[in-house]
Amino acid sequence: MESITSNEVAGFAVGALLLAAALATPKVDAFIAREQRRDLKLCMECGGVTRIPCARCKARGTINQNIFSFDDSNKPTTCPACRGRGNFPCPSCCGNKPGSSSSS
């Protein structure tokens, strides 16, 4: 049985650090975005955009119904969740931007 060299141990350590960094990246990104929204006093849900993308169609407005079909009937159809709009009004800020008046 051969012993593991110090270079191999260092390689495993670097690989483990890279794997941990890759797995933590989305959480770090979400934390930074949340802090920036808080500092800028923006809506925590939508970031001031006032719209939330549809999770089902990924903001495209269409979905492919028959993705496992072998015929040519795989045509995009309107997303039933968002009715083809691709997004929803933000539930947190209800689409009201700060500083806008609601009077007509």
C-alpha atoms as a printed R data frame, in Angstrom:
    type eleno elety resid chain resno       x      y       z
1   ATOM     1    CA   MET     A     1   0.000  0.000   0.000
2   ATOM     2    CA   GLU     A     2   1.423  3.338  -1.026
3   ATOM     3    CA   SER     A     3   1.285  6.335   1.241
4   ATOM     4    CA   ILE     A     4  -0.322  9.576   0.162
5   ATOM     5    CA   THR     A     5   2.140 12.349  -0.612
6   ATOM     6    CA   SER     A     6   1.837 15.886   0.679
7   ATOM     7    CA   ASN     A     7   1.062 17.129  -2.842
8   ATOM     8    CA   GLU     A     8  -1.904 14.765  -3.055
9   ATOM     9    CA   VAL     A     9  -3.194 15.926   0.330
10  ATOM    10    CA   ALA     A    10  -2.844 19.543  -0.785
11  ATOM    11    CA   GLY     A    11  -4.685 18.706  -4.015
12  ATOM    12    CA   PHE     A    12  -7.546 17.094  -2.111
13  ATOM    13    CA   ALA     A    13  -7.724 20.113   0.209
14  ATOM    14    CA   VAL     A    14  -7.841 22.564  -2.693
15  ATOM    15    CA   GLY     A    15 -10.483 20.439  -4.416
16  ATOM    16    CA   ALA     A    16 -12.586 20.368  -1.253
17  ATOM    17    CA   LEU     A    17 -12.302 24.154  -0.892
18  ATOM    18    CA   LEU     A    18 -13.317 24.687  -4.516
19  ATOM    19    CA   LEU     A    19 -16.286 22.356  -4.113
20  ATOM    20    CA   ALA     A    20 -17.390 24.147  -0.936
21  ATOM    21    CA   ALA     A    21 -17.051 27.539  -2.644
22  ATOM    22    CA   ALA     A    22 -19.065 26.356  -5.650
23  ATOM    23    CA   LEU     A    23 -21.849 25.017  -3.428
24  ATOM    24    CA   ALA     A    24 -21.959 28.198  -1.309
25  ATOM    25    CA   THR     A    25 -21.970 30.657  -4.230
26  ATOM    26    CA   PRO     A    26 -25.782 30.933  -4.648
27  ATOM    27    CA   LYS     A    27 -26.243 31.566  -0.923
28  ATOM    28    CA   VAL     A    28 -23.514 34.212  -0.858
29  ATOM    29    CA   ASP     A    29 -24.997 35.874  -3.945
30  ATOM    30    CA   ALA     A    30 -28.476 35.916  -2.388
31  ATOM    31    CA   PHE     A    31 -27.066 37.385   0.836
32  ATOM    32    CA   ILE     A    32 -25.262 40.187  -1.029
33  ATOM    33    CA   ALA     A    33 -28.361 40.965  -3.119
34  ATOM    34    CA   ARG     A    34 -30.513 41.072   0.025
35  ATOM    35    CA   GLU     A    35 -28.083 43.467   1.713
36  ATOM    36    CA   GLN     A    36 -27.977 45.726  -1.339
37  ATOM    37    CA   ARG     A    37 -31.777 45.833  -1.490
38  ATOM    38    CA   ARG     A    38 -31.927 46.685   2.204
39  ATOM    39    CA   ASP     A    39 -29.310 49.459   1.833
40  ATOM    40    CA   LEU     A    40 -31.127 50.967  -1.151
41  ATOM    41    CA   LYS     A    41 -34.535 50.599   0.569
42  ATOM    42    CA   LEU     A    42 -35.907 48.488  -2.274
43  ATOM    43    CA   CYS     A    43 -38.558 45.800  -2.081
44  ATOM    44    CA   MET     A    44 -37.032 42.597  -0.697
45  ATOM    45    CA   GLU     A    45 -39.058 40.398  -3.099
46  ATOM    46    CA   CYS     A    46 -38.625 42.084  -6.470
47  ATOM    47    CA   GLY     A    47 -35.802 44.573  -5.898
48  ATOM    48    CA   GLY     A    48 -37.918 47.502  -7.065
49  ATOM    49    CA   VAL     A    49 -38.887 45.953 -10.408
50  ATOM    50    CA   THR     A    50 -42.508 45.473  -9.184
51  ATOM    51    CA   ARG     A    51 -42.809 42.179 -11.106
52  ATOM    52    CA   ILE     A    52 -41.991 38.589 -10.095
53  ATOM    53    CA   PRO     A    53 -41.076 36.156 -12.905
54  ATOM    54    CA   CYS     A    54 -43.277 33.106 -13.381
55  ATOM    55    CA   ALA     A    55 -41.540 30.019 -12.002
56  ATOM    56    CA   ARG     A    56 -43.342 27.621 -14.340
57  ATOM    57    CA   CYS     A    57 -42.378 29.181 -17.676
58  ATOM    58    CA   LYS     A    58 -39.279 31.001 -16.381
59  ATOM    59    CA   ALA     A    59 -40.682 34.391 -17.513
60  ATOM    60    CA   ARG     A    60 -41.075 33.297 -21.161
61  ATOM    61    CA   GLY     A    61 -44.864 33.142 -21.186
62  ATOM    62    CA   THR     A    62 -44.879 29.839 -23.082
63  ATOM    63    CA   ILE     A    63 -44.196 26.226 -22.157
64  ATOM    64    CA   ASN     A    64 -43.616 23.065 -24.182
65  ATOM    65    CA   GLN     A    65 -46.331 20.573 -23.296
66  ATOM    66    CA   ASN     A    66 -45.103 17.420 -25.048
67  ATOM    67    CA   ILE     A    67 -41.356 17.401 -24.474
68  ATOM    68    CA   PHE     A    68 -41.178 13.584 -24.603
69  ATOM    69    CA   SER     A    69 -43.190 13.278 -27.816
70  ATOM    70    CA   PHE     A    70 -41.536 12.055 -31.017
71  ATOM    71    CA   ASP     A    71 -43.855 13.812 -33.425
72  ATOM    72    CA   ASP     A    72 -43.856 17.445 -34.537
73  ATOM    73    CA   SER     A    73 -46.647 18.479 -32.153
74  ATOM    74    CA   ASN     A    74 -44.149 19.901 -29.660
75  ATOM    75    CA   LYS     A    75 -45.297 23.475 -30.138
76  ATOM    76    CA   PRO     A    76 -45.087 26.043 -27.351
77  ATOM    77    CA   THR     A    77 -48.382 26.816 -25.633
78  ATOM    78    CA   THR     A    78 -49.384 29.691 -23.394
79  ATOM    79    CA   CYS     A    79 -48.363 29.181 -19.776
80  ATOM    80    CA   PRO     A    80 -51.514 28.551 -17.716
81  ATOM    81    CA   ALA     A    81 -49.944 29.870 -14.506
82  ATOM    82    CA   CYS     A    82 -49.203 33.409 -15.737
83  ATOM    83    CA   ARG     A    83 -51.572 33.339 -18.761
84  ATOM    84    CA   GLY     A    84 -48.730 34.129 -21.141
85  ATOM    85    CA   ARG     A    85 -47.544 37.270 -19.388
86  ATOM    86    CA   GLY     A    86 -44.386 35.688 -17.976
87  ATOM    87    CA   ASN     A    87 -44.637 37.512 -14.664
88  ATOM    88    CA   PHE     A    88 -46.877 38.502 -11.774
89  ATOM    89    CA   PRO     A    89 -47.271 41.724  -9.779
90  ATOM    90    CA   CYS     A    90 -45.017 41.668  -6.723
91  ATOM    91    CA   PRO     A    91 -47.016 40.454  -3.692
92  ATOM    92    CA   SER     A    92 -44.873 42.482  -1.274
93  ATOM    93    CA   CYS     A    93 -45.063 45.913  -2.829
94  ATOM    94    CA   CYS     A    94 -48.174 45.259  -4.993
95  ATOM    95    CA   GLY     A    95 -46.467 46.942  -7.921
96  ATOM    96    CA   ASN     A    96 -46.348 50.315  -6.135
97  ATOM    97    CA   LYS     A    97 -42.996 52.001  -6.584
98  ATOM    98    CA   PRO     A    98 -41.767 54.167  -3.704
99  ATOM    99    CA   GLY     A    99 -42.534 57.824  -4.251
100 ATOM   100    CA   SER     A   100 -45.397 57.229  -6.666
101 ATOM   101    CA   SER     A   101 -48.752 58.610  -5.692
102 ATOM   102    CA   SER     A   102 -51.837 56.420  -5.797
103 ATOM   103    CA   SER     A   103 -54.200 59.322  -6.434
104 ATOM   104    CA   SER     A   104 -55.670 59.747  -9.921
